[in-house]
Amino acid sequence: MYQLRPYQQEAVDAAVRFFQSKTEMNAIEVLPTGSGKSLVIADIANRLEGNTLVFQPSKEILQQNFDKLCSYGVLDCDIYSASFNRKRISRITFATIGSAINHIDEFKHFNNIIIDECHKVNANAGQYEEFIRKVQCKVLGLTATPYRLSTSSWGAMLKFITRTRPRIFSKVIYQVQIQTLLRMGYLAELEYYYTPAPLYDESNLKDNSTGAEYTDKSILEEYQRIDFYSWLVCIVKRVMQPKSGQKRNGILVFTRFLKEAERLANEIEGCAMVSGDTPKNERERILKAFKAGDLKVVVNVGVLTTGFDYPELDTVVMARPTKSLALWYQIVGRAIRPSPKKETGWVVDLCGNLNRFGKVQDLVLVEPKPNMWQVQSNGRQLTNTLF
């Protein structure tokens, strides 16, 4: 049995009280990346009475959450997911929404629903909304990024998920700040380096139709104009041989397109590439070699932002611009998990994201009025305000 940290115990206790209460409102808990959310979920599910369904957005996260509960010695739990070729129901069932949505009747007797990464729940229709509406039991969501993109004729904004219209989650029952966990030593300190390519000009990037992200076309044109590909190779080589002389435990690079990822993998020895097209067995082989230290660099395209648990990782290279706060946070969060094998995590930003969002450790949840939550960075409001 694991010994919960104080904030984890507080989160579990708040969740159990919520499920035992008579309120009909659904709620969320906000726990930062690296805070041990899978352990919190396992303890909540184990303590609840009746049948509990735990949703995860991916096979990898489901496996982590399920394994954590099994490590408690809990036997009355199982998996309902086509990704595992396994659809079994128990007192505690870990599922993916895509597998459960077509068999809602099998879950009508469930008392509790827990949704991990609940920012993915779309309150305006969608599979989660349909499932929750038809099953009609109390729902608790957990996330590190409690906001969703919303677009309208007025423009685009990130909306705190308890402030959306329509809404599924109505209140925050527990939250802990990133700075609090840093002060307690539960997260690794981060050092940031902004090294834009020579002549890089963000004003050349164009917004897409929603105003919430840059277009592929404008990014590609800017990359080609400044030869971003050569700059990326140069920076990664420099990070592999830092002036301090102490080599990094692992370097994880995030790119927007396959082209720069392939260039990096071809020109740097000890570098491998993964993307959504990488076969499962090959991806697992690469990540196993990376964690073992046999590969020094992994460059990925569109994957490894969530569900990649490697606490020893100490260096992230952000080689893509984004207007997504959630993406920035999730990527930086790969280096924030503490480990005895690292003193500080490095975040190397090549595309202006640090100027746009600030440091992840400066993000705070603020409640200026009752239940009117928002995310701020150094006093600047980032949610519920137009881009």
C-alpha positions as CSV (number, residue, x, y, z in Angstrom):
1,M,0.0,0.0,0.0
2,Y,1.3,3.4,-0.9
3,Q,1.6,6.3,1.6
4,L,-0.2,9.3,0.1
5,R,1.4,12.7,0.2
6,P,-0.6,15.2,2.3
7,Y,-2.1,17.0,-0.8
8,Q,-2.9,13.6,-2.4
9,Q,-4.8,12.6,0.8
10,E,-6.6,15.9,0.8
11,A,-7.6,15.3,-2.8
12,V,-8.9,11.8,-2.1
13,D,-10.8,12.9,1.0
14,A,-12.5,15.7,-0.9
15,A,-13.5,13.3,-3.7
16,V,-15.0,10.8,-1.3
17,R,-17.0,13.5,0.4
18,F,-18.2,14.7,-2.9
19,F,-19.4,11.3,-4.0
20,Q,-21.1,10.7,-0.6
21,S,-22.8,14.1,-0.6
22,K,-26.3,14.8,-1.9
23,T,-25.3,17.4,-4.5
24,E,-26.3,16.7,-8.0
25,M,-23.6,18.9,-9.5
26,N,-20.5,17.3,-11.1
27,A,-17.1,18.6,-10.0
28,I,-13.4,18.6,-10.9
29,E,-10.1,18.4,-9.1
30,V,-7.1,20.2,-10.5
31,L,-3.8,18.4,-9.9
32,P,-0.6,19.6,-11.7
33,T,1.4,17.4,-14.1
34,G,3.7,15.2,-12.0
35,S,1.6,15.3,-8.9
36,G,0.7,11.6,-8.9
37,K,-2.8,11.7,-10.4
38,S,-2.9,7.9,-11.0
39,L,-2.3,7.3,-7.4
40,V,-5.1,9.7,-6.4
41,I,-7.5,8.0,-8.8
42,A,-6.6,4.6,-7.5
43,D,-7.2,5.5,-3.9
44,I,-10.5,7.3,-4.7
45,A,-11.8,4.3,-6.6
46,N,-10.8,1.9,-3.9
47,R,-12.6,3.9,-1.2
48,L,-15.9,4.5,-3.0
49,E,-18.9,2.3,-2.4
50,G,-20.9,0.8,-5.2
51,N,-19.6,0.5,-8.8
52,T,-17.1,3.0,-10.2
53,L,-16.2,3.6,-13.8
54,V,-12.9,5.3,-14.6
55,F,-12.5,6.8,-18.0
56,Q,-9.1,7.6,-19.6
57,P,-8.4,9.2,-23.0
58,S,-5.8,6.7,-24.1
59,K,-4.6,3.2,-23.7
60,E,-1.3,4.3,-22.1
61,I,-3.0,6.3,-19.4
62,L,-5.5,3.6,-18.8
63,Q,-2.7,1.1,-18.3
64,Q,-1.0,3.4,-15.8
65,N,-4.1,4.0,-13.7
66,F,-5.1,0.3,-13.8
67,D,-1.6,-0.9,-12.8
68,K,-1.6,1.6,-9.9
69,L,-4.8,0.2,-8.5
70,C,-3.7,-3.4,-9.0
71,S,-0.5,-2.5,-7.0
72,Y,-2.8,-1.8,-4.1
73,G,-3.7,-5.5,-4.1
74,V,-7.3,-4.7,-5.3
75,L,-8.7,-7.7,-7.2
76,D,-12.3,-6.5,-8.1
77,C,-11.2,-4.3,-10.9
78,D,-11.0,-4.8,-14.7
79,I,-10.6,-3.2,-18.1
80,Y,-13.3,-2.4,-20.7
81,S,-11.5,-1.2,-23.8
82,A,-11.1,-2.5,-27.4
83,S,-7.5,-1.3,-27.4
84,F,-6.8,-4.1,-24.9
85,N,-9.1,-6.6,-26.7
86,R,-10.7,-6.9,-23.3
87,K,-14.2,-5.8,-22.2
88,R,-14.9,-6.9,-18.7
89,I,-16.9,-5.2,-16.0
90,S,-16.1,-5.3,-12.3
91,R,-16.7,-3.2,-9.2
92,I,-14.1,-0.8,-10.5
93,T,-13.9,-0.7,-14.3
94,F,-11.2,1.2,-16.3
95,A,-12.5,2.1,-19.7
96,T,-12.1,4.3,-22.8
97,I,-15.2,6.2,-23.9
98,G,-15.0,4.9,-27.5
99,S,-15.5,1.4,-26.2
100,A,-18.2,2.2,-23.6
101,I,-20.4,4.5,-25.6
102,N,-22.0,1.8,-27.7
103,H,-22.8,-0.3,-24.6
104,I,-24.2,2.2,-22.2
105,D,-26.8,-0.2,-20.9
106,E,-24.1,-2.3,-19.4
107,F,-23.1,0.6,-17.1
108,K,-26.6,1.8,-16.0
109,H,-26.0,0.2,-12.5
110,F,-22.8,2.2,-11.9
111,N,-22.9,4.7,-9.0
112,N,-19.7,6.8,-9.7
113,I,-17.8,8.0,-12.7
114,I,-14.2,9.4,-12.6
115,I,-12.8,11.0,-15.8
116,D,-9.1,11.4,-16.1
117,E,-7.9,14.3,-18.3
118,C,-11.4,15.7,-18.1
119,H,-10.6,18.8,-20.1
120,K,-11.2,16.6,-23.1
121,V,-14.9,16.4,-22.2
122,N,-16.9,18.5,-24.7
123,A,-20.0,19.9,-22.9
124,N,-21.6,20.7,-26.2
125,A,-22.4,17.1,-27.4
126,G,-19.8,14.4,-27.9
127,Q,-19.4,10.9,-26.5
128,Y,-18.7,11.9,-22.9
129,E,-21.8,14.2,-22.8
130,E,-24.0,11.5,-24.2
131,F,-22.8,8.8,-21.9
132,I,-23.1,11.0,-18.8
133,R,-26.6,12.2,-19.8
134,K,-27.8,8.6,-20.3
135,V,-26.2,7.0,-17.3
136,Q,-27.1,9.8,-14.9
137,C,-24.7,9.3,-12.0
138,K,-22.3,11.6,-10.2
139,V,-19.1,12.5,-12.2
140,L,-15.7,13.7,-10.9
141,G,-13.1,14.9,-13.4
142,L,-9.4,15.3,-12.8
143,T,-7.0,17.4,-14.9
144,A,-3.9,19.5,-14.8
145,T,-5.3,21.8,-17.5
146,P,-8.9,22.7,-16.6
147,Y,-9.8,24.7,-19.7
148,R,-11.1,24.1,-23.2
149,L,-10.9,26.0,-26.4
150,S,-14.1,27.9,-27.4
151,T,-14.8,29.8,-30.6
152,S,-17.6,32.1,-31.6
153,S,-18.2,35.1,-33.8
154,W,-16.5,37.2,-31.1
155,G,-13.3,35.2,-31.5
156,A,-11.5,32.4,-29.6
157,M,-10.8,31.9,-25.9
158,L,-9.8,29.3,-23.4
159,K,-12.8,28.7,-21.1
160,F,-12.3,27.3,-17.6
161,I,-14.4,24.1,-17.8
162,T,-16.6,25.0,-14.9
163,R,-17.6,28.2,-16.8
164,T,-18.6,26.8,-20.1
165,R,-22.1,27.0,-21.6
166,P,-23.4,24.3,-21.6
167,R,-21.4,22.8,-18.8
168,I,-20.8,19.3,-17.4
169,F,-18.7,20.3,-14.4
170,S,-20.0,22.9,-12.1
171,K,-17.4,23.4,-9.3
172,V,-13.9,22.9,-8.2
173,I,-13.7,20.8,-5.1
174,Y,-9.9,20.6,-4.7
175,Q,-6.9,22.2,-6.3
176,V,-3.2,22.5,-5.5
177,Q,-0.9,25.1,-7.1
178,I,2.3,24.2,-9.0
179,Q,4.3,26.5,-6.8
180,T,3.0,24.7,-3.7
181,L,4.3,21.4,-4.9
182,L,7.6,23.0,-6.0
183,R,8.1,24.5,-2.5
184,M,7.3,21.1,-1.0
185,G,9.9,19.4,-3.2
186,Y,7.4,17.3,-5.1
187,L,8.2,18.7,-8.5
188,A,11.6,19.4,-10.1
189,E,12.8,23.0,-10.6
190,L,12.9,24.1,-14.2
191,E,15.4,26.3,-16.1
192,Y,14.2,27.9,-19.3
193,Y,16.3,28.9,-22.4
194,Y,14.8,30.9,-25.2
195,T,17.0,30.4,-28.3
196,P,15.1,31.5,-31.4
197,A,16.6,30.8,-34.8
198,P,18.4,33.8,-36.4
199,L,15.9,36.1,-38.2
200,Y,12.9,34.1,-36.7
201,D,9.9,36.5,-37.0
202,E,6.7,35.3,-35.4
203,S,4.7,38.1,-37.1
204,N,5.0,36.0,-40.2
205,L,2.8,33.3,-38.6
206,K,-0.9,33.4,-39.5
207,D,-3.8,32.3,-37.4
208,N,-6.1,29.5,-38.5
209,S,-9.8,30.0,-39.0
210,T,-10.5,29.6,-35.3
211,G,-7.8,32.0,-34.3
212,A,-6.6,29.4,-31.8
213,E,-3.6,28.1,-33.6
214,Y,-1.2,28.9,-36.4
215,T,-1.6,27.6,-39.9
216,D,0.7,24.8,-41.1
217,K,1.3,26.8,-44.3
218,S,2.6,29.9,-42.5
219,I,4.8,27.9,-40.1
220,L,6.3,25.9,-43.0
221,E,7.1,29.1,-44.9
222,E,8.8,30.6,-42.0
223,Y,10.8,27.5,-41.3
224,Q,12.0,27.4,-44.9
225,R,12.8,31.2,-44.9
226,I,15.1,30.9,-42.0
227,D,16.3,27.3,-42.5
228,F,14.8,26.3,-39.1
229,Y,15.8,22.7,-39.7
230,S,19.6,23.4,-39.6
231,W,19.1,25.5,-36.4
232,L,17.2,22.7,-34.7
233,V,20.0,20.3,-35.4
234,C,22.6,22.8,-34.1
235,I,20.7,23.5,-30.9
236,V,20.2,19.8,-30.1
237,K,23.9,19.1,-30.6
238,R,24.7,22.0,-28.3
239,V,22.3,20.6,-25.6
240,M,23.9,17.2,-25.9
241,Q,27.3,18.8,-25.1
242,P,26.5,21.5,-22.5
243,K,29.2,23.9,-21.4
244,S,28.9,22.5,-17.8
245,G,30.2,19.2,-19.1
246,Q,27.5,17.3,-17.4
247,K,25.5,15.5,-20.0
248,R,21.7,15.4,-19.8
249,N,19.8,12.2,-18.9
250,G,17.6,12.4,-21.9
251,I,16.5,15.0,-24.5
252,L,12.9,14.9,-25.8
253,V,12.2,17.1,-28.8
254,F,8.7,18.2,-29.9
255,T,8.2,19.2,-33.5
256,R,5.2,20.2,-35.6
257,F,6.0,18.3,-38.8
258,L,7.7,15.1,-39.9
259,K,10.3,16.9,-42.0
260,E,12.3,18.5,-39.1
261,A,11.9,15.3,-37.0
262,E,13.3,13.2,-39.9
263,R,16.2,15.7,-40.4
264,L,17.1,15.5,-36.7
265,A,16.9,11.7,-36.6
266,N,19.1,11.4,-39.7
267,E,21.8,13.9,-38.7
268,I,22.3,13.1,-35.0
269,E,23.7,9.9,-33.8
270,G,21.7,8.3,-31.0
271,C,18.5,10.0,-32.0
272,A,15.3,8.2,-32.9
273,M,11.9,9.5,-34.1
274,V,8.3,8.5,-33.1
275,S,5.0,9.8,-34.5
276,G,1.5,8.7,-34.8
277,D,2.5,6.5,-37.7
278,T,5.2,4.6,-35.7
279,P,4.1,1.0,-35.2
280,K,3.3,0.1,-31.6
281,N,6.2,-2.4,-31.2
282,E,8.7,0.0,-32.7
283,R,7.6,2.9,-30.6
284,E,7.8,0.7,-27.4
285,R,11.3,-0.4,-28.4
286,I,12.5,3.2,-29.0
287,L,11.1,4.5,-25.7
288,K,12.5,1.5,-23.8
289,A,16.0,2.3,-25.3
290,F,15.5,6.0,-24.5
291,K,14.7,5.3,-20.8
292,A,17.7,2.9,-20.6
293,G,20.0,5.6,-21.9
294,D,20.8,3.7,-25.1
295,L,19.2,6.6,-27.1
296,K,20.2,10.1,-26.1
297,V,17.5,11.9,-28.1
298,V,13.9,11.1,-29.1
299,V,12.2,13.5,-31.4
300,N,8.4,13.1,-31.6
301,V,5.6,14.5,-33.8
302,G,2.2,14.8,-32.1
303,V,2.7,12.2,-29.4
304,L,4.3,11.9,-25.9
305,T,2.5,15.0,-24.6
306,T,0.5,13.0,-22.1
307,G,0.9,9.5,-20.7
308,F,4.7,9.4,-21.1
309,D,6.0,8.7,-17.6
310,Y,9.8,9.1,-17.4
311,P,10.8,11.0,-14.3
312,E,14.5,10.9,-15.1
313,L,13.9,13.0,-18.3
314,D,15.6,16.3,-17.7
315,T,15.5,18.1,-21.0
316,V,12.7,19.2,-23.3
317,V,13.2,21.0,-26.6
318,M,10.1,22.8,-27.8
319,A,10.7,23.1,-31.5
320,R,7.3,24.3,-32.6
321,P,5.2,27.4,-32.0
322,T,1.8,27.0,-30.5
323,K,-1.1,29.1,-29.2
324,S,-2.3,26.3,-27.0
325,L,-1.6,26.8,-23.3
326,A,-2.5,23.2,-22.6
327,L,0.0,21.9,-25.1
328,W,2.8,24.1,-23.8
329,Y,2.0,23.0,-20.2
330,Q,1.8,19.3,-21.1
331,I,5.1,19.4,-23.0
332,V,7.0,21.4,-20.3
333,G,5.5,19.0,-17.8
334,R,7.5,16.1,-19.3
335,A,10.5,17.5,-17.5
336,I,8.9,18.6,-14.2
337,R,8.6,15.2,-12.6
338,P,11.2,14.8,-9.8
339,S,13.9,12.2,-9.8
340,P,17.1,11.6,-7.7
341,K,18.9,11.5,-11.1
342,K,18.3,15.1,-11.9
343,E,18.8,18.4,-10.2
344,T,16.8,20.6,-12.6
345,G,14.8,20.2,-15.7
346,W,15.8,22.2,-18.8
347,V,13.2,23.7,-21.2
348,V,14.7,24.9,-24.5
349,D,12.2,27.0,-26.4
350,L,12.9,27.8,-30.1
351,C,9.7,29.4,-31.1
352,G,8.5,32.1,-28.7
353,N,6.2,30.1,-26.5
354,L,8.0,31.2,-23.3
355,N,7.2,34.8,-24.2
356,R,3.6,33.9,-25.0
357,F,2.7,31.9,-21.9
358,G,5.4,32.5,-19.3
359,K,7.0,29.8,-17.1
360,V,4.8,26.9,-16.2
361,Q,5.6,27.3,-12.5
362,D,4.1,30.8,-12.7
363,L,0.6,29.5,-13.7
364,V,-1.9,29.8,-10.8
365,L,-5.5,29.1,-10.3
366,V,-7.4,32.2,-9.1
367,E,-11.0,32.6,-7.9
368,P,-11.7,36.3,-7.9
369,K,-15.4,35.7,-7.3
370,P,-17.1,32.6,-6.0
371,N,-16.9,29.8,-8.5
372,M,-15.4,32.1,-11.2
373,W,-12.1,30.4,-11.6
374,Q,-9.4,31.5,-14.0
375,V,-5.8,30.7,-14.8
376,Q,-3.3,33.5,-14.5
377,S,0.5,33.9,-15.1
378,N,2.2,36.8,-13.3
379,G,-1.1,38.6,-13.0
380,R,-2.1,38.1,-16.7
381,Q,-5.4,36.4,-17.2
382,L,-5.1,33.4,-19.7
383,T,-8.5,31.9,-19.5
384,N,-12.0,33.4,-20.2
385,T,-10.4,36.2,-22.2
386,L,-10.3,36.6,-26.0
387,F,-7.0,35.6,-27.7
